[in-house]
Amino acid sequence: MTSLLPSRGRFDQVVRPAALVVSFGLLLFVGATAESAARPGMGPRGWAPGALPVHLSSATVTVLLWAAYLLGAGAVGLALWRPPSRPVRWAPLVALGLLVLLTAPFGSADHTNYAAYGRIAAQGGDPYAVAPVTWYGGNDPVTSAVEPPWRMTPSIYGPLATAVQALTSLVGGDNLRQTVWLWQMVVVACFLGVRAILLRLAETERSRARVDVLWTLNPVVVGVLVCGAHVDVLATLAVAAALLLARRNPLLAGLAVGAAVSTKITYGVVALGLLWGWRLLGRRELFRRAGTGLLGVLLVVVPLYVWAGPHVFRQLGNAGGSSSLATAWSLVVQVLRHVMPEWAVTTLVFVLAAITMIVLAAVLAKLLHADGRRLDRRHLDGHRVVRSATLATFVLTTAYVIAAPYSLPWYDALTWALLPLLVPTAVDRVLLARYAVMALAYVPGRVVGMSTSVEAFTLDFRRWWAPWAGWLTWLALALMVRRVGALRREW
């Protein structure tokens, strides 16, 4: 009987490449068109690339992005089912990055926030104390372009991110499109830089191939993070550098940790990962490396936070305490608001989420460590410190993004950067399914520019359907860890 499944050659040469080409093509097309419900307008293009004279309706752009993300997730799923044996050459990946630079960011309006905060800092203001819309009476050509709901929100990002944004503003000048394009260059360079580091951290050809499957040629990751030009890519590069340097140079690793913390505070989780990895070297060496690493962190953090001023700490505190619609806790919040005051709902959900994060971290550690120990016994190679630090960082950051009351698709950047370095398990497919739903939940992306029907559709999906992806993710991981326990008893 002829198999209904595609042959290995057909899969490698036709099925997955075709899905990737169509998916990336749709993403690039959306970014190359004029202002839409996914892509904010940015005024005159100056010396930055312009847009095609194509105006997509909110319904059309929603359909195109849904198709791109579903096809992209399908292509990644096929590669997990039949993994490639070697990584892709650099040339097509650099070409993809250059094509992204011919488009404008879409999927959110965060890049206009970045440009505004950089503009305020470059002109001598305090982006941690000044709302963008109030800068120069709301008449500034860059800061006035910030969209709801962030028009009255000072920066919540770290001072390194603000410093980079200020540099792009100095070069971009009064032109928003030029400033954003320079920021896109930073994001694309960091994205490819993460790939270069991951290839060095990966220990086999197949794990290097996984880097392209799950990071570089993952249309969901590229669409959300790179086409969206999110600051999380910069923070992910710093974390990857810290892991690379952890084995031999704790001072430089500390500098990289300081860069991560100073970009986005949550990426400081890599410090815990490094401590977990260094513990394998013994107590004395752990304390020595921790002290040296702390010195590196302080060398970066202290001058940056002194430069940023005291308001930066207030804004970092204000960044927490809320919930987003597409998380598992959204359904709980909506129910509890009928029977409890808002402060009580926030407190209770925060406590429950913290407990859930701890449980999920333990579950992920058990699932991945089971395979990791078997791998260690077959390949004793001197990279155990980095491997252990990577696993700990992945477990902590992934438990956070799948259990936090407030989580957005671009918060998963570190999960998808580190996942290729771990042993392939069913966790890959569970996280892929969840991430695809999260990406779809925030299509088309802006809070303005949608028709009534599209707004109703996307909010209903985000509020009522996407949260179930979180619950099903928790359930799937629980069932998997139960199966691991049963297998251990059989052994």
Contacts in CASP RR format, 6 or more apart in sequence:
PFRMAT RR
TARGET T0000
AUTHOR 0000-0000-0000
METHOD contacts of the structure
MODEL  1
MTSLLPSRGRFDQVVRPAALVVSFGLLLFVGATAESAARPGMGPRGWAPG
ALPVHLSSATVTVLLWAAYLLGAGAVGLALWRPPSRPVRWAPLVALGLLV
LLTAPFGSADHTNYAAYGRIAAQGGDPYAVAPVTWYGGNDPVTSAVEPPW
RMTPSIYGPLATAVQALTSLVGGDNLRQTVWLWQMVVVACFLGVRAILLR
LAETERSRARVDVLWTLNPVVVGVLVCGAHVDVLATLAVAAALLLARRNP
LLAGLAVGAAVSTKITYGVVALGLLWGWRLLGRRELFRRAGTGLLGVLLV
VVPLYVWAGPHVFRQLGNAGGSSSLATAWSLVVQVLRHVMPEWAVTTLVF
VLAAITMIVLAAVLAKLLHADGRRLDRRHLDGHRVVRSATLATFVLTTAY
VIAAPYSLPWYDALTWALLPLLVPTAVDRVLLARYAVMALAYVPGRVVGM
STSVEAFTLDFRRWWAPWAGWLTWLALALMVRRVGALRREW
6 14 0 8 1.000
6 15 0 8 1.000
8 82 0 8 1.000
11 78 0 8 1.000
11 82 0 8 1.000
12 82 0 8 1.000
12 84 0 8 1.000
15 78 0 8 1.000
16 75 0 8 1.000
16 78 0 8 1.000
16 79 0 8 1.000
19 71 0 8 1.000
19 72 0 8 1.000
19 74 0 8 1.000
19 75 0 8 1.000
19 78 0 8 1.000
20 72 0 8 1.000
20 75 0 8 1.000
20 217 0 8 1.000
20 219 0 8 1.000
22 67 0 8 1.000
22 68 0 8 1.000
22 71 0 8 1.000
23 67 0 8 1.000
23 68 0 8 1.000
23 69 0 8 1.000
23 71 0 8 1.000
23 72 0 8 1.000
23 75 0 8 1.000
23 219 0 8 1.000
24 68 0 8 1.000
24 96 0 8 1.000
24 219 0 8 1.000
24 222 0 8 1.000
25 68 0 8 1.000
26 64 0 8 1.000
26 65 0 8 1.000
26 67 0 8 1.000
26 68 0 8 1.000
26 71 0 8 1.000
27 65 0 8 1.000
27 68 0 8 1.000
27 219 0 8 1.000
27 222 0 8 1.000
27 223 0 8 1.000
27 227 0 8 1.000
28 99 0 8 1.000
28 100 0 8 1.000
28 102 0 8 1.000
28 103 0 8 1.000
28 227 0 8 1.000
29 64 0 8 1.000
30 36 0 8 1.000
30 38 0 8 1.000
30 39 0 8 1.000
30 56 0 8 1.000
30 61 0 8 1.000
30 64 0 8 1.000
30 65 0 8 1.000
30 68 0 8 1.000
30 103 0 8 1.000
30 106 0 8 1.000
30 227 0 8 1.000
31 38 0 8 1.000
31 39 0 8 1.000
31 51 0 8 1.000
31 103 0 8 1.000
31 104 0 8 1.000
31 105 0 8 1.000
31 106 0 8 1.000
31 227 0 8 1.000
32 51 0 8 1.000
32 52 0 8 1.000
32 54 0 8 1.000
32 102 0 8 1.000
32 103 0 8 1.000
32 104 0 8 1.000
33 39 0 8 1.000
33 51 0 8 1.000
33 52 0 8 1.000
33 54 0 8 1.000
33 55 0 8 1.000
33 56 0 8 1.000
33 61 0 8 1.000
34 41 0 8 1.000
34 51 0 8 1.000
34 52 0 8 1.000
34 53 0 8 1.000
34 54 0 8 1.000
34 55 0 8 1.000
34 56 0 8 1.000
35 41 0 8 1.000
35 51 0 8 1.000
35 55 0 8 1.000
36 55 0 8 1.000
36 56 0 8 1.000
36 57 0 8 1.000
36 58 0 8 1.000
36 61 0 8 1.000
36 106 0 8 1.000
36 444 0 8 1.000
36 449 0 8 1.000
37 56 0 8 1.000
37 57 0 8 1.000
37 58 0 8 1.000
37 61 0 8 1.000
37 62 0 8 1.000
37 444 0 8 1.000
37 445 0 8 1.000
37 446 0 8 1.000
37 448 0 8 1.000
37 449 0 8 1.000
37 450 0 8 1.000
37 454 0 8 1.000
38 56 0 8 1.000
38 61 0 8 1.000
38 62 0 8 1.000
38 65 0 8 1.000
38 106 0 8 1.000
38 107 0 8 1.000
38 443 0 8 1.000
38 444 0 8 1.000
38 445 0 8 1.000
38 446 0 8 1.000
39 61 0 8 1.000
39 104 0 8 1.000
39 105 0 8 1.000
39 106 0 8 1.000
39 107 0 8 1.000
39 446 0 8 1.000
40 109 0 8 1.000
40 111 0 8 1.000
40 112 0 8 1.000
40 145 0 8 1.000
40 147 0 8 1.000
40 446 0 8 1.000
41 104 0 8 1.000
41 145 0 8 1.000
42 104 0 8 1.000
42 112 0 8 1.000
42 145 0 8 1.000
42 176 0 8 1.000
42 177 0 8 1.000
42 180 0 8 1.000
43 145 0 8 1.000
43 176 0 8 1.000
43 177 0 8 1.000
44 175 0 8 1.000
44 177 0 8 1.000
45 51 0 8 1.000
45 175 0 8 1.000
45 177 0 8 1.000
45 178 0 8 1.000
46 175 0 8 1.000
46 177 0 8 1.000
46 178 0 8 1.000
47 178 0 8 1.000
48 175 0 8 1.000
48 177 0 8 1.000
48 178 0 8 1.000
48 180 0 8 1.000
48 181 0 8 1.000
49 101 0 8 1.000
49 102 0 8 1.000
49 103 0 8 1.000
49 104 0 8 1.000
49 181 0 8 1.000
50 104 0 8 1.000
50 177 0 8 1.000
51 104 0 8 1.000
56 64 0 8 1.000
57 451 0 8 1.000
58 444 0 8 1.000
58 449 0 8 1.000
58 450 0 8 1.000
58 451 0 8 1.000
58 454 0 8 1.000
58 455 0 8 1.000
59 451 0 8 1.000
59 453 0 8 1.000
59 454 0 8 1.000
61 444 0 8 1.000
62 443 0 8 1.000
62 444 0 8 1.000
62 454 0 8 1.000
62 457 0 8 1.000
62 458 0 8 1.000
65 107 0 8 1.000
65 443 0 8 1.000
65 444 0 8 1.000
66 440 0 8 1.000
66 443 0 8 1.000
68 219 0 8 1.000
68 223 0 8 1.000
69 219 0 8 1.000
69 220 0 8 1.000
69 223 0 8 1.000
69 436 0 8 1.000
69 439 0 8 1.000
69 440 0 8 1.000
69 443 0 8 1.000
70 436 0 8 1.000
70 440 0 8 1.000
71 219 0 8 1.000
72 218 0 8 1.000
72 219 0 8 1.000
72 220 0 8 1.000
73 219 0 8 1.000
73 220 0 8 1.000
73 432 0 8 1.000
73 433 0 8 1.000
73 435 0 8 1.000
73 436 0 8 1.000
75 219 0 8 1.000
76 213 0 8 1.000
76 214 0 8 1.000
76 218 0 8 1.000
76 219 0 8 1.000
76 220 0 8 1.000
76 432 0 8 1.000
77 429 0 8 1.000
77 432 0 8 1.000
79 213 0 8 1.000
80 213 0 8 1.000
80 424 0 8 1.000
80 428 0 8 1.000
80 429 0 8 1.000
80 432 0 8 1.000
83 206 0 8 1.000
83 209 0 8 1.000
83 210 0 8 1.000
83 213 0 8 1.000
83 424 0 8 1.000
84 209 0 8 1.000
84 212 0 8 1.000
84 213 0 8 1.000
85 205 0 8 1.000
85 206 0 8 1.000
85 209 0 8 1.000
86 205 0 8 1.000
86 208 0 8 1.000
86 209 0 8 1.000
87 199 0 8 1.000
87 205 0 8 1.000
87 208 0 8 1.000
87 209 0 8 1.000
87 211 0 8 1.000
87 212 0 8 1.000
88 212 0 8 1.000
88 216 0 8 1.000
88 217 0 8 1.000
93 192 0 8 1.000
93 195 0 8 1.000
93 212 0 8 1.000
93 216 0 8 1.000
93 217 0 8 1.000
94 192 0 8 1.000
96 222 0 8 1.000
97 188 0 8 1.000
97 191 0 8 1.000
97 192 0 8 1.000
97 226 0 8 1.000
100 184 0 8 1.000
100 188 0 8 1.000
100 222 0 8 1.000
100 226 0 8 1.000
100 227 0 8 1.000
101 181 0 8 1.000
101 184 0 8 1.000
101 185 0 8 1.000
101 188 0 8 1.000
103 227 0 8 1.000
104 177 0 8 1.000
104 180 0 8 1.000
105 111 0 8 1.000
105 180 0 8 1.000
105 184 0 8 1.000
105 227 0 8 1.000
105 228 0 8 1.000
105 229 0 8 1.000
106 227 0 8 1.000
106 228 0 8 1.000
106 444 0 8 1.000
106 445 0 8 1.000
107 224 0 8 1.000
107 227 0 8 1.000
107 228 0 8 1.000
107 442 0 8 1.000
107 443 0 8 1.000
107 444 0 8 1.000
107 445 0 8 1.000
107 446 0 8 1.000
108 228 0 8 1.000
108 230 0 8 1.000
108 410 0 8 1.000
108 442 0 8 1.000
108 445 0 8 1.000
108 446 0 8 1.000
109 146 0 8 1.000
109 147 0 8 1.000
109 150 0 8 1.000
109 445 0 8 1.000
109 446 0 8 1.000
109 447 0 8 1.000
110 150 0 8 1.000
110 228 0 8 1.000
110 229 0 8 1.000
110 230 0 8 1.000
110 231 0 8 1.000
110 410 0 8 1.000
111 180 0 8 1.000
111 183 0 8 1.000
111 184 0 8 1.000
111 228 0 8 1.000
111 229 0 8 1.000
112 145 0 8 1.000
112 146 0 8 1.000
112 147 0 8 1.000
112 176 0 8 1.000
112 180 0 8 1.000
113 132 0 8 1.000
113 146 0 8 1.000
113 150 0 8 1.000
113 153 0 8 1.000
113 155 0 8 1.000
114 157 0 8 1.000
114 161 0 8 1.000
114 165 0 8 1.000
114 180 0 8 1.000
114 183 0 8 1.000
114 229 0 8 1.000
114 231 0 8 1.000
115 142 0 8 1.000
115 145 0 8 1.000
115 165 0 8 1.000
115 168 0 8 1.000
115 169 0 8 1.000
115 176 0 8 1.000
115 179 0 8 1.000
115 180 0 8 1.000
115 183 0 8 1.000
116 127 0 8 1.000
116 132 0 8 1.000
116 135 0 8 1.000
116 142 0 8 1.000
116 143 0 8 1.000
116 145 0 8 1.000
116 146 0 8 1.000
117 127 0 8 1.000
117 132 0 8 1.000
117 154 0 8 1.000
117 155 0 8 1.000
117 157 0 8 1.000
117 162 0 8 1.000
117 165 0 8 1.000
118 127 0 8 1.000
118 162 0 8 1.000
118 165 0 8 1.000
118 166 0 8 1.000
118 168 0 8 1.000
118 169 0 8 1.000
119 135 0 8 1.000
119 140 0 8 1.000
119 142 0 8 1.000
119 143 0 8 1.000
119 166 0 8 1.000
119 169 0 8 1.000
119 179 0 8 1.000
120 126 0 8 1.000
120 127 0 8 1.000
120 130 0 8 1.000
120 132 0 8 1.000
120 135 0 8 1.000
120 143 0 8 1.000
121 127 0 8 1.000
121 162 0 8 1.000
121 163 0 8 1.000
121 165 0 8 1.000
121 166 0 8 1.000
121 169 0 8 1.000
122 166 0 8 1.000
122 167 0 8 1.000
122 169 0 8 1.000
122 170 0 8 1.000
126 154 0 8 1.000
126 309 0 8 1.000
126 311 0 8 1.000
127 154 0 8 1.000
127 155 0 8 1.000
127 162 0 8 1.000
128 154 0 8 1.000
128 155 0 8 1.000
128 308 0 8 1.000
128 309 0 8 1.000
128 311 0 8 1.000
128 312 0 8 1.000
128 314 0 8 1.000
128 315 0 8 1.000
129 154 0 8 1.000
129 311 0 8 1.000
130 154 0 8 1.000
131 151 0 8 1.000
131 152 0 8 1.000
131 153 0 8 1.000
131 154 0 8 1.000
132 143 0 8 1.000
132 144 0 8 1.000
132 146 0 8 1.000
132 150 0 8 1.000
132 151 0 8 1.000
132 152 0 8 1.000
132 153 0 8 1.000
132 154 0 8 1.000
133 143 0 8 1.000
133 144 0 8 1.000
133 146 0 8 1.000
133 151 0 8 1.000
133 152 0 8 1.000
134 152 0 8 1.000
135 143 0 8 1.000
135 144 0 8 1.000
136 143 0 8 1.000
138 144 0 8 1.000
141 174 0 8 1.000
141 175 0 8 1.000
141 176 0 8 1.000
142 169 0 8 1.000
142 173 0 8 1.000
142 174 0 8 1.000
142 175 0 8 1.000
142 176 0 8 1.000
142 179 0 8 1.000
145 176 0 8 1.000
147 446 0 8 1.000
147 447 0 8 1.000
147 448 0 8 1.000
148 447 0 8 1.000
148 448 0 8 1.000
149 447 0 8 1.000
154 311 0 8 1.000
154 315 0 8 1.000
155 162 0 8 1.000
155 312 0 8 1.000
155 315 0 8 1.000
156 315 0 8 1.000
156 316 0 8 1.000
156 318 0 8 1.000
156 319 0 8 1.000
157 231 0 8 1.000
157 263 0 8 1.000
157 264 0 8 1.000
158 261 0 8 1.000
158 262 0 8 1.000
158 263 0 8 1.000
158 264 0 8 1.000
158 265 0 8 1.000
158 304 0 8 1.000
158 308 0 8 1.000
158 312 0 8 1.000
158 316 0 8 1.000
159 262 0 8 1.000
159 304 0 8 1.000
159 305 0 8 1.000
159 307 0 8 1.000
159 308 0 8 1.000
159 312 0 8 1.000
160 234 0 8 1.000
160 259 0 8 1.000
160 262 0 8 1.000
160 263 0 8 1.000
160 300 0 8 1.000
160 304 0 8 1.000
161 231 0 8 1.000
161 234 0 8 1.000
161 235 0 8 1.000
161 262 0 8 1.000
161 263 0 8 1.000
161 264 0 8 1.000
162 308 0 8 1.000
163 304 0 8 1.000
163 307 0 8 1.000
164 183 0 8 1.000
164 186 0 8 1.000
164 234 0 8 1.000
165 183 0 8 1.000
168 179 0 8 1.000
168 182 0 8 1.000
168 183 0 8 1.000
168 186 0 8 1.000
169 179 0 8 1.000
171 178 0 8 1.000
171 179 0 8 1.000
171 182 0 8 1.000
172 178 0 8 1.000
172 179 0 8 1.000
172 182 0 8 1.000
173 179 0 8 1.000
180 229 0 8 1.000
183 229 0 8 1.000
184 229 0 8 1.000
186 234 0 8 1.000
187 225 0 8 1.000
187 226 0 8 1.000
187 228 0 8 1.000
187 229 0 8 1.000
187 230 0 8 1.000
187 233 0 8 1.000
187 234 0 8 1.000
188 226 0 8 1.000
190 233 0 8 1.000
190 234 0 8 1.000
190 236 0 8 1.000
190 237 0 8 1.000
191 216 0 8 1.000
191 222 0 8 1.000
191 225 0 8 1.000
191 226 0 8 1.000
191 233 0 8 1.000
192 216 0 8 1.000
193 237 0 8 1.000
193 240 0 8 1.000
194 215 0 8 1.000
194 233 0 8 1.000
194 236 0 8 1.000
194 237 0 8 1.000
194 240 0 8 1.000
194 417 0 8 1.000
195 211 0 8 1.000
195 212 0 8 1.000
195 215 0 8 1.000
195 216 0 8 1.000
197 237 0 8 1.000
197 240 0 8 1.000
197 241 0 8 1.000
197 243 0 8 1.000
197 244 0 8 1.000
198 208 0 8 1.000
198 211 0 8 1.000
198 215 0 8 1.000
198 240 0 8 1.000
198 417 0 8 1.000
198 420 0 8 1.000
198 421 0 8 1.000
199 208 0 8 1.000
199 211 0 8 1.000
200 244 0 8 1.000
201 240 0 8 1.000
201 243 0 8 1.000
201 244 0 8 1.000
201 386 0 8 1.000
201 390 0 8 1.000
201 421 0 8 1.000
202 208 0 8 1.000
202 210 0 8 1.000
202 211 0 8 1.000
202 420 0 8 1.000
202 421 0 8 1.000
203 379 0 8 1.000
203 381 0 8 1.000
203 383 0 8 1.000
203 387 0 8 1.000
207 420 0 8 1.000
207 421 0 8 1.000
210 419 0 8 1.000
210 420 0 8 1.000
210 421 0 8 1.000
210 424 0 8 1.000
211 420 0 8 1.000
211 421 0 8 1.000
213 420 0 8 1.000
214 221 0 8 1.000
214 416 0 8 1.000
214 419 0 8 1.000
214 420 0 8 1.000
214 428 0 8 1.000
215 221 0 8 1.000
215 416 0 8 1.000
215 417 0 8 1.000
215 420 0 8 1.000
216 222 0 8 1.000
218 416 0 8 1.000
220 432 0 8 1.000
220 435 0 8 1.000
220 436 0 8 1.000
220 439 0 8 1.000
221 413 0 8 1.000
221 416 0 8 1.000
221 435 0 8 1.000
223 439 0 8 1.000
224 230 0 8 1.000
224 409 0 8 1.000
224 410 0 8 1.000
224 412 0 8 1.000
224 439 0 8 1.000
225 232 0 8 1.000
225 233 0 8 1.000
225 410 0 8 1.000
225 413 0 8 1.000
226 233 0 8 1.000
228 410 0 8 1.000
230 410 0 8 1.000
230 413 0 8 1.000
231 263 0 8 1.000
231 264 0 8 1.000
232 264 0 8 1.000
232 267 0 8 1.000
232 410 0 8 1.000
232 411 0 8 1.000
232 413 0 8 1.000
232 414 0 8 1.000
233 413 0 8 1.000
234 263 0 8 1.000
235 260 0 8 1.000
235 263 0 8 1.000
235 264 0 8 1.000
235 267 0 8 1.000
235 413 0 8 1.000
235 414 0 8 1.000
236 267 0 8 1.000
236 413 0 8 1.000
236 414 0 8 1.000
236 417 0 8 1.000
238 256 0 8 1.000
238 257 0 8 1.000
238 258 0 8 1.000
238 259 0 8 1.000
238 260 0 8 1.000
238 263 0 8 1.000
238 267 0 8 1.000
239 256 0 8 1.000
239 260 0 8 1.000
239 267 0 8 1.000
239 268 0 8 1.000
239 270 0 8 1.000
239 393 0 8 1.000
239 414 0 8 1.000
239 417 0 8 1.000
240 417 0 8 1.000
241 253 0 8 1.000
241 256 0 8 1.000
241 259 0 8 1.000
242 253 0 8 1.000
242 254 0 8 1.000
242 256 0 8 1.000
242 257 0 8 1.000
242 260 0 8 1.000
242 270 0 8 1.000
242 274 0 8 1.000
243 253 0 8 1.000
243 270 0 8 1.000
243 274 0 8 1.000
243 386 0 8 1.000
243 389 0 8 1.000
243 390 0 8 1.000
243 393 0 8 1.000
244 386 0 8 1.000
245 252 0 8 1.000
245 253 0 8 1.000
245 254 0 8 1.000
245 256 0 8 1.000
246 253 0 8 1.000
246 274 0 8 1.000
246 277 0 8 1.000
246 278 0 8 1.000
246 385 0 8 1.000
246 386 0 8 1.000
246 389 0 8 1.000
247 383 0 8 1.000
247 385 0 8 1.000
247 386 0 8 1.000
250 274 0 8 1.000
250 278 0 8 1.000
250 288 0 8 1.000
250 289 0 8 1.000
250 290 0 8 1.000
250 291 0 8 1.000
250 292 0 8 1.000
250 293 0 8 1.000
251 292 0 8 1.000
251 293 0 8 1.000
251 295 0 8 1.000
251 296 0 8 1.000
252 296 0 8 1.000
253 274 0 8 1.000
253 293 0 8 1.000
254 274 0 8 1.000
254 292 0 8 1.000
254 293 0 8 1.000
254 294 0 8 1.000
254 295 0 8 1.000
254 296 0 8 1.000
254 297 0 8 1.000
254 300 0 8 1.000
255 296 0 8 1.000
255 297 0 8 1.000
255 299 0 8 1.000
255 300 0 8 1.000
257 268 0 8 1.000
257 270 0 8 1.000
257 271 0 8 1.000
257 274 0 8 1.000
257 293 0 8 1.000
257 296 0 8 1.000
257 297 0 8 1.000
258 268 0 8 1.000
258 296 0 8 1.000
258 297 0 8 1.000
258 300 0 8 1.000
258 301 0 8 1.000
259 300 0 8 1.000
260 267 0 8 1.000
260 268 0 8 1.000
260 270 0 8 1.000
261 267 0 8 1.000
261 268 0 8 1.000
261 271 0 8 1.000
261 297 0 8 1.000
261 300 0 8 1.000
261 301 0 8 1.000
262 300 0 8 1.000
262 301 0 8 1.000
262 304 0 8 1.000
262 305 0 8 1.000
265 316 0 8 1.000
265 319 0 8 1.000
266 397 0 8 1.000
266 400 0 8 1.000
266 411 0 8 1.000
267 397 0 8 1.000
267 414 0 8 1.000
269 393 0 8 1.000
269 396 0 8 1.000
269 397 0 8 1.000
269 400 0 8 1.000
269 414 0 8 1.000
270 389 0 8 1.000
270 393 0 8 1.000
271 297 0 8 1.000
272 392 0 8 1.000
272 393 0 8 1.000
272 396 0 8 1.000
273 388 0 8 1.000
273 389 0 8 1.000
273 392 0 8 1.000
273 393 0 8 1.000
273 396 0 8 1.000
274 289 0 8 1.000
274 293 0 8 1.000
274 389 0 8 1.000
275 286 0 8 1.000
275 290 0 8 1.000
276 388 0 8 1.000
276 389 0 8 1.000
276 392 0 8 1.000
277 384 0 8 1.000
277 385 0 8 1.000
277 386 0 8 1.000
277 388 0 8 1.000
277 389 0 8 1.000
277 392 0 8 1.000
278 285 0 8 1.000
278 286 0 8 1.000
278 289 0 8 1.000
278 290 0 8 1.000
278 385 0 8 1.000
278 389 0 8 1.000
279 286 0 8 1.000
279 388 0 8 1.000
280 384 0 8 1.000
280 385 0 8 1.000
280 388 0 8 1.000
281 289 0 8 1.000
281 385 0 8 1.000
305 312 0 8 1.000
305 313 0 8 1.000
320 406 0 8 1.000
321 346 0 8 1.000
321 350 0 8 1.000
321 405 0 8 1.000
321 406 0 8 1.000
322 405 0 8 1.000
322 406 0 8 1.000
323 329 0 8 1.000
323 330 0 8 1.000
323 333 0 8 1.000
323 346 0 8 1.000
323 349 0 8 1.000
323 405 0 8 1.000
323 406 0 8 1.000
324 330 0 8 1.000
324 405 0 8 1.000
324 406 0 8 1.000
324 407 0 8 1.000
324 408 0 8 1.000
325 441 0 8 1.000
325 459 0 8 1.000
325 462 0 8 1.000
325 463 0 8 1.000
325 466 0 8 1.000
325 467 0 8 1.000
326 407 0 8 1.000
326 408 0 8 1.000
326 437 0 8 1.000
326 438 0 8 1.000
326 441 0 8 1.000
326 442 0 8 1.000
326 462 0 8 1.000
326 466 0 8 1.000
326 467 0 8 1.000
326 469 0 8 1.000
327 404 0 8 1.000
327 405 0 8 1.000
327 406 0 8 1.000
327 407 0 8 1.000
327 467 0 8 1.000
327 470 0 8 1.000
328 402 0 8 1.000
328 403 0 8 1.000
328 467 0 8 1.000
328 468 0 8 1.000
328 469 0 8 1.000
328 470 0 8 1.000
328 471 0 8 1.000
328 473 0 8 1.000
328 474 0 8 1.000
329 349 0 8 1.000
329 352 0 8 1.000
329 353 0 8 1.000
329 405 0 8 1.000
329 467 0 8 1.000
330 463 0 8 1.000
330 467 0 8 1.000
331 464 0 8 1.000
331 467 0 8 1.000
331 468 0 8 1.000
331 471 0 8 1.000
332 349 0 8 1.000
332 352 0 8 1.000
333 345 0 8 1.000
333 349 0 8 1.000
333 405 0 8 1.000
334 463 0 8 1.000
336 344 0 8 1.000
336 345 0 8 1.000
336 348 0 8 1.000
336 349 0 8 1.000
337 345 0 8 1.000
340 348 0 8 1.000
349 405 0 8 1.000
350 405 0 8 1.000
353 403 0 8 1.000
353 404 0 8 1.000
353 405 0 8 1.000
356 403 0 8 1.000
356 474 0 8 1.000
357 399 0 8 1.000
357 400 0 8 1.000
357 403 0 8 1.000
357 404 0 8 1.000
358 399 0 8 1.000
360 398 0 8 1.000
360 399 0 8 1.000
360 402 0 8 1.000
360 403 0 8 1.000
360 474 0 8 1.000
360 477 0 8 1.000
361 395 0 8 1.000
361 396 0 8 1.000
361 399 0 8 1.000
363 477 0 8 1.000
363 478 0 8 1.000
363 481 0 8 1.000
364 394 0 8 1.000
364 395 0 8 1.000
364 398 0 8 1.000
364 399 0 8 1.000
364 427 0 8 1.000
364 477 0 8 1.000
365 391 0 8 1.000
365 392 0 8 1.000
365 395 0 8 1.000
366 481 0 8 1.000
366 484 0 8 1.000
367 425 0 8 1.000
367 427 0 8 1.000
367 477 0 8 1.000
367 480 0 8 1.000
367 481 0 8 1.000
367 484 0 8 1.000
368 391 0 8 1.000
368 394 0 8 1.000
368 395 0 8 1.000
368 422 0 8 1.000
368 423 0 8 1.000
368 425 0 8 1.000
368 427 0 8 1.000
369 391 0 8 1.000
370 484 0 8 1.000
370 488 0 8 1.000
371 423 0 8 1.000
371 425 0 8 1.000
372 391 0 8 1.000
372 422 0 8 1.000
372 423 0 8 1.000
375 423 0 8 1.000
376 384 0 8 1.000
376 387 0 8 1.000
387 421 0 8 1.000
390 418 0 8 1.000
390 421 0 8 1.000
390 422 0 8 1.000
391 422 0 8 1.000
393 414 0 8 1.000
393 418 0 8 1.000
394 414 0 8 1.000
394 415 0 8 1.000
394 418 0 8 1.000
394 419 0 8 1.000
394 421 0 8 1.000
394 422 0 8 1.000
397 414 0 8 1.000
397 415 0 8 1.000
397 418 0 8 1.000
398 415 0 8 1.000
398 431 0 8 1.000
401 407 0 8 1.000
401 411 0 8 1.000
401 412 0 8 1.000
401 415 0 8 1.000
402 431 0 8 1.000
402 434 0 8 1.000
402 470 0 8 1.000
402 473 0 8 1.000
402 474 0 8 1.000
403 474 0 8 1.000
404 411 0 8 1.000
407 438 0 8 1.000
408 438 0 8 1.000
408 442 0 8 1.000
409 435 0 8 1.000
409 438 0 8 1.000
409 439 0 8 1.000
409 441 0 8 1.000
409 442 0 8 1.000
412 435 0 8 1.000
412 438 0 8 1.000
415 431 0 8 1.000
416 435 0 8 1.000
419 428 0 8 1.000
419 431 0 8 1.000
426 476 0 8 1.000
426 480 0 8 1.000
427 477 0 8 1.000
427 480 0 8 1.000
430 473 0 8 1.000
430 476 0 8 1.000
430 477 0 8 1.000
430 480 0 8 1.000
431 473 0 8 1.000
433 469 0 8 1.000
433 472 0 8 1.000
433 473 0 8 1.000
434 469 0 8 1.000
434 470 0 8 1.000
434 472 0 8 1.000
434 473 0 8 1.000
437 465 0 8 1.000
437 466 0 8 1.000
437 469 0 8 1.000
438 466 0 8 1.000
438 469 0 8 1.000
440 461 0 8 1.000
440 466 0 8 1.000
441 458 0 8 1.000
441 461 0 8 1.000
441 462 0 8 1.000
441 465 0 8 1.000
441 466 0 8 1.000
442 462 0 8 1.000
443 458 0 8 1.000
444 450 0 8 1.000
444 454 0 8 1.000
444 458 0 8 1.000
450 458 0 8 1.000
END
